[in-house]
């Protein structure tokens, strides 16, 4: 399990058991990807979308 950071938020990236790929968990969001980098990139997009919704964009 790797821990990355997006700003002040911690992102946990781990291998999914019984499945192919990786998952990333951060701030009540879960994303999946074929690689750890893809899961992290999807997490960045998910956090950007949720922050824009909170701001009203």
C-alpha positions in Angstrom: 0.0 0.0 0.0 1.4 3.4 -1.0 0.4 6.7 0.4 0.5 9.7 -2.0 -0.7 13.3 -1.4 -2.9 15.7 -3.3 -2.5 19.0 -1.6 -3.1 18.3 2.1 -5.2 15.2 1.5 -3.7 11.7 1.8 -4.4 9.2 -1.0 -4.0 5.5 -0.2 -3.3 3.3 -3.3 -3.5 -0.5 -3.0 -3.7 -3.6 -5.1 -7.3 -5.0 -5.3 -7.5 -8.6 -4.2 -9.3 -11.1 -6.5 -9.3 -8.5 -9.3 -6.9 -6.9 -11.7 -5.8 -3.4 -11.0 -5.3 -0.9 -8.2 -7.6 1.3 -6.2 -7.2 4.7 -4.6 -9.1 6.0 -1.6 -9.2 9.6 -0.4 -11.8 11.8 1.3 -14.8 9.5 0.8 -13.9 8.8 -2.9 -12.8 5.5 -4.4 -11.3 5.1 -7.9 -9.9 2.2 -9.8 -7.3 1.8 -12.5 -5.2 -0.8 -14.3 -2.1 0.7 -12.8 -1.4 2.7 -9.6 -0.7 5.8 -11.7 -4.1 5.5 -13.4 -5.9 5.1 -10.1 -4.1 8.2 -8.8 -4.9 10.2 -11.9 -8.6 9.3 -11.7 -8.6 10.4 -8.0 -7.2 13.8 -9.0 -10.2 14.2 -11.4 -12.7 12.9 -8.8 -11.5 15.4 -6.2 -11.5 18.2 -8.7 -15.1 17.4 -9.7 -16.3 17.3 -6.1 -14.7 20.6 -5.2 -16.3 22.2 -8.2 -19.7 20.9 -7.2 -19.2 22.4 -3.7 -18.3 25.7 -5.2 -21.3 25.7 -7.4 -19.6 25.5 -10.8 
